[in-house]
Amino acid sequence: MRIFLMVLGVLISAGALVVWLYLNALAAGWNTSNAKPSINWLNKEALLWFWLPFALGLAVAFFGWKRH
């Protein structure tokens, strides 16, 4: 169970990163100007789509690591 929780936490965190990068790539695709917008890591959408799931995944992995 310990290994399962650690792997699950890492997968949740990695999935949050992949989804956030994918959503930013979709937003860049809609941008028709030649300007390349950078990824904004500190806004409300980043909190909802990246930071909260990422922190949840880290918490699950940490709980699995500390479990005896």
VMD Tcl script that builds the backbone (N, CA, C; Angstrom):
set m [mol new atoms 204]
animate dup $m
set s [atomselect $m all]
$s set {name element resname resid chain x y z} {
  {N N MET 1 A 0.821 -1.191 0.000}
  {CA C MET 1 A 0.000 0.000 0.000}
  {C C MET 1 A 0.866 1.256 0.000}
  {N N ARG 2 A 2.005 1.161 0.653}
  {CA C ARG 2 A 2.904 2.301 0.745}
  {C C ARG 2 A 3.422 2.702 -0.638}
  {N N ILE 3 A 3.876 1.730 -1.401}
  {CA C ILE 3 A 4.386 2.007 -2.755}
  {C C ILE 3 A 3.262 2.531 -3.646}
  {N N PHE 4 A 2.071 1.955 -3.506}
  {CA C PHE 4 A 0.928 2.391 -4.305}
  {C C PHE 4 A 0.618 3.867 -4.054}
  {N N LEU 5 A 0.605 4.289 -2.793}
  {CA C LEU 5 A 0.331 5.689 -2.472}
  {C C LEU 5 A 1.417 6.617 -3.008}
  {N N MET 6 A 2.654 6.189 -2.929}
  {CA C MET 6 A 3.746 7.017 -3.436}
  {C C MET 6 A 3.644 7.166 -4.952}
  {N N VAL 7 A 3.374 6.075 -5.644}
  {CA C VAL 7 A 3.245 6.128 -7.098}
  {C C VAL 7 A 2.015 6.940 -7.499}
  {N N LEU 8 A 0.916 6.748 -6.781}
  {CA C LEU 8 A -0.295 7.507 -7.067}
  {C C LEU 8 A -0.064 9.007 -6.882}
  {N N GLY 9 A 0.612 9.390 -5.835}
  {CA C GLY 9 A 0.906 10.800 -5.603}
  {C C GLY 9 A 1.777 11.401 -6.688}
  {N N VAL 10 A 2.780 10.665 -7.105}
  {CA C VAL 10 A 3.654 11.152 -8.177}
  {C C VAL 10 A 2.869 11.264 -9.484}
  {N N LEU 11 A 1.996 10.301 -9.761}
  {CA C LEU 11 A 1.191 10.359 -10.978}
  {C C LEU 11 A 0.216 11.536 -10.961}
  {N N ILE 12 A -0.367 11.822 -9.815}
  {CA C ILE 12 A -1.268 12.971 -9.698}
  {C C ILE 12 A -0.497 14.265 -9.952}
  {N N SER 13 A 0.673 14.390 -9.353}
  {CA C SER 13 A 1.479 15.600 -9.541}
  {C C SER 13 A 1.949 15.744 -10.984}
  {N N ALA 14 A 2.411 14.651 -11.569}
  {CA C ALA 14 A 2.864 14.700 -12.959}
  {C C ALA 14 A 1.690 14.979 -13.896}
  {N N GLY 15 A 0.546 14.398 -13.600}
  {CA C GLY 15 A -0.637 14.661 -14.410}
  {C C GLY 15 A -1.060 16.109 -14.349}
  {N N ALA 16 A -0.965 16.717 -13.173}
  {CA C ALA 16 A -1.294 18.136 -13.039}
  {C C ALA 16 A -0.357 18.991 -13.889}
  {N N LEU 17 A 0.913 18.647 -13.892}
  {CA C LEU 17 A 1.871 19.389 -14.712}
  {C C LEU 17 A 1.571 19.224 -16.192}
  {N N VAL 18 A 1.281 18.013 -16.623}
  {CA C VAL 18 A 0.994 17.762 -18.040}
  {C C VAL 18 A -0.274 18.494 -18.471}
  {N N VAL 19 A -1.314 18.458 -17.653}
  {CA C VAL 19 A -2.563 19.155 -17.987}
  {C C VAL 19 A -2.334 20.657 -18.065}
  {N N TRP 20 A -1.581 21.203 -17.123}
  {CA C TRP 20 A -1.333 22.647 -17.130}
  {C C TRP 20 A -0.526 23.060 -18.366}
  {N N LEU 21 A 0.479 22.284 -18.721}
  {CA C LEU 21 A 1.251 22.599 -19.926}
  {C C LEU 21 A 0.396 22.445 -21.179}
  {N N TYR 22 A -0.469 21.433 -21.206}
  {CA C TYR 22 A -1.363 21.231 -22.346}
  {C C TYR 22 A -2.346 22.392 -22.492}
  {N N LEU 23 A -2.921 22.826 -21.376}
  {CA C LEU 23 A -3.851 23.952 -21.442}
  {C C LEU 23 A -3.153 25.222 -21.916}
  {N N ASN 24 A -1.919 25.433 -21.504}
  {CA C ASN 24 A -1.172 26.600 -21.967}
  {C C ASN 24 A -0.808 26.485 -23.433}
  {N N ALA 25 A -0.543 25.276 -23.892}
  {CA C ALA 25 A -0.267 25.081 -25.321}
  {C C ALA 25 A -1.520 25.341 -26.147}
  {N N LEU 26 A -2.683 24.933 -25.650}
  {CA C LEU 26 A -3.931 25.240 -26.344}
  {C C LEU 26 A -4.174 26.744 -26.403}
  {N N ALA 27 A -3.910 27.430 -25.307}
  {CA C ALA 27 A -4.086 28.883 -25.284}
  {C C ALA 27 A -3.125 29.562 -26.245}
  {N N ALA 28 A -1.910 29.065 -26.349}
  {CA C ALA 28 A -0.940 29.649 -27.278}
  {C C ALA 28 A -1.373 29.390 -28.717}
  {N N GLY 29 A -2.027 28.266 -28.965}
  {CA C GLY 29 A -2.504 27.964 -30.309}
  {C C GLY 29 A -3.601 28.911 -30.756}
  {N N TRP 30 A -4.386 29.423 -29.816}
  {CA C TRP 30 A -5.442 30.368 -30.150}
  {C C TRP 30 A -4.892 31.773 -30.358}
  {N N ASN 31 A -3.679 32.010 -29.885}
  {CA C ASN 31 A -3.067 33.330 -30.032}
  {C C ASN 31 A -2.607 33.487 -31.469}
  {N N THR 32 A -3.192 34.422 -32.209}
  {CA C THR 32 A -2.863 34.575 -33.622}
  {C C THR 32 A -1.734 35.560 -33.870}
  {N N SER 33 A -1.322 36.302 -32.861}
  {CA C SER 33 A -0.207 37.225 -33.050}
  {C C SER 33 A 1.106 36.451 -32.978}
  {N N ASN 34 A 2.157 37.083 -33.361}
  {CA C ASN 34 A 3.470 36.436 -33.352}
  {C C ASN 34 A 4.112 36.445 -31.975}
  {N N ALA 35 A 3.500 37.128 -31.027}
  {CA C ALA 35 A 4.051 37.178 -29.683}
  {C C ALA 35 A 3.860 35.824 -29.004}
  {N N LYS 36 A 4.890 35.354 -28.372}
  {CA C LYS 36 A 4.836 34.085 -27.643}
  {C C LYS 36 A 4.550 34.373 -26.173}
  {N N PRO 37 A 3.328 34.124 -25.712}
  {CA C PRO 37 A 3.050 34.367 -24.289}
  {C C PRO 37 A 3.724 33.314 -23.420}
  {N N SER 38 A 4.244 33.760 -22.308}
  {CA C SER 38 A 4.869 32.813 -21.390}
  {C C SER 38 A 3.802 32.184 -20.515}
  {N N ILE 39 A 4.154 31.089 -19.886}
  {CA C ILE 39 A 3.228 30.407 -18.997}
  {C C ILE 39 A 3.152 31.182 -17.691}
  {N N ASN 40 A 1.942 31.529 -17.299}
  {CA C ASN 40 A 1.731 32.263 -16.060}
  {C C ASN 40 A 1.462 31.261 -14.941}
  {N N TRP 41 A 2.399 31.146 -14.025}
  {CA C TRP 41 A 2.311 30.163 -12.948}
  {C C TRP 41 A 1.624 30.698 -11.711}
  {N N LEU 42 A 1.335 31.999 -11.663}
  {CA C LEU 42 A 0.815 32.608 -10.439}
  {C C LEU 42 A -0.508 33.330 -10.669}
  {N N ASN 43 A -1.478 32.643 -11.224}
  {CA C ASN 43 A -2.808 33.231 -11.347}
  {C C ASN 43 A -3.845 32.242 -10.818}
  {N N LYS 44 A -5.113 32.635 -10.867}
  {CA C LYS 44 A -6.171 31.811 -10.293}
  {C C LYS 44 A -6.328 30.477 -11.037}
  {N N GLU 45 A -6.190 30.506 -12.354}
  {CA C GLU 45 A -6.294 29.270 -13.126}
  {C C GLU 45 A -5.145 28.319 -12.819}
  {N N ALA 46 A -3.964 28.868 -12.623}
  {CA C ALA 46 A -2.820 28.015 -12.265}
  {C C ALA 46 A -3.042 27.379 -10.900}
  {N N LEU 47 A -3.635 28.114 -9.987}
  {CA C LEU 47 A -3.929 27.551 -8.670}
  {C C LEU 47 A -4.904 26.396 -8.794}
  {N N LEU 48 A -5.943 26.584 -9.594}
  {CA C LEU 48 A -6.977 25.563 -9.733}
  {C C LEU 48 A -6.500 24.348 -10.518}
  {N N TRP 49 A -5.817 24.568 -11.626}
  {CA C TRP 49 A -5.472 23.470 -12.532}
  {C C TRP 49 A -4.108 22.859 -12.278}
  {N N PHE 50 A -3.209 23.574 -11.589}
  {CA C PHE 50 A -1.873 23.019 -11.356}
  {C C PHE 50 A -1.513 22.900 -9.885}
  {N N TRP 51 A -1.506 24.002 -9.163}
  {CA C TRP 51 A -0.947 23.988 -7.808}
  {C C TRP 51 A -1.732 23.130 -6.829}
  {N N LEU 52 A -3.060 23.190 -6.850}
  {CA C LEU 52 A -3.839 22.364 -5.927}
  {C C LEU 52 A -3.686 20.869 -6.212}
  {N N PRO 53 A -3.847 20.409 -7.468}
  {CA C PRO 53 A -3.617 18.980 -7.715}
  {C C PRO 53 A -2.171 18.556 -7.476}
  {N N PHE 54 A -1.225 19.447 -7.790}
  {CA C PHE 54 A 0.183 19.137 -7.566}
  {C C PHE 54 A 0.459 18.950 -6.079}
  {N N ALA 55 A -0.068 19.858 -5.266}
  {CA C ALA 55 A 0.118 19.756 -3.812}
  {C C ALA 55 A -0.604 18.528 -3.255}
  {N N LEU 56 A -1.774 18.231 -3.775}
  {CA C LEU 56 A -2.491 17.036 -3.352}
  {C C LEU 56 A -1.696 15.777 -3.675}
  {N N GLY 57 A -1.124 15.726 -4.868}
  {CA C GLY 57 A -0.293 14.581 -5.243}
  {C C GLY 57 A 0.931 14.448 -4.354}
  {N N LEU 58 A 1.563 15.571 -4.046}
  {CA C LEU 58 A 2.720 15.527 -3.148}
  {C C LEU 58 A 2.317 15.075 -1.750}
  {N N ALA 59 A 1.143 15.507 -1.294}
  {CA C ALA 59 A 0.672 15.097 0.031}
  {C C ALA 59 A 0.391 13.597 0.071}
  {N N VAL 60 A -0.204 13.061 -0.985}
  {CA C VAL 60 A -0.462 11.625 -1.046}
  {C C VAL 60 A 0.851 10.847 -1.071}
  {N N ALA 61 A 1.811 11.318 -1.861}
  {CA C ALA 61 A 3.113 10.648 -1.932}
  {C C ALA 61 A 3.829 10.721 -0.581}
  {N N PHE 62 A 3.762 11.856 0.072}
  {CA C PHE 62 A 4.400 12.003 1.377}
  {C C PHE 62 A 3.727 11.109 2.411}
  {N N PHE 63 A 2.388 11.034 2.370}
  {CA C PHE 63 A 1.660 10.151 3.285}
  {C C PHE 63 A 2.053 8.698 3.052}
  {N N GLY 64 A 2.202 8.311 1.794}
  {CA C GLY 64 A 2.634 6.950 1.493}
  {C C GLY 64 A 4.052 6.678 1.954}
  {N N TRP 65 A 4.904 7.686 1.850}
  {CA C TRP 65 A 6.301 7.527 2.255}
  {C C TRP 65 A 6.418 7.383 3.776}
  {N N LYS 66 A 5.599 8.131 4.511}
  {CA C LYS 66 A 5.665 8.096 5.973}
  {C C LYS 66 A 4.863 6.936 6.585}
  {N N ARG 67 A 4.051 6.272 5.778}
  {CA C ARG 67 A 3.220 5.180 6.293}
  {C C ARG 67 A 4.077 3.964 6.663}
  {N N HIS 68 A 3.770 3.319 7.766}
  {CA C HIS 68 A 4.540 2.148 8.212}
  {C C HIS 68 A 3.717 0.902 8.139}
}
mol reanalyze $m
mol bondsrecalc $m
mol representation Tube
mol addrep $m
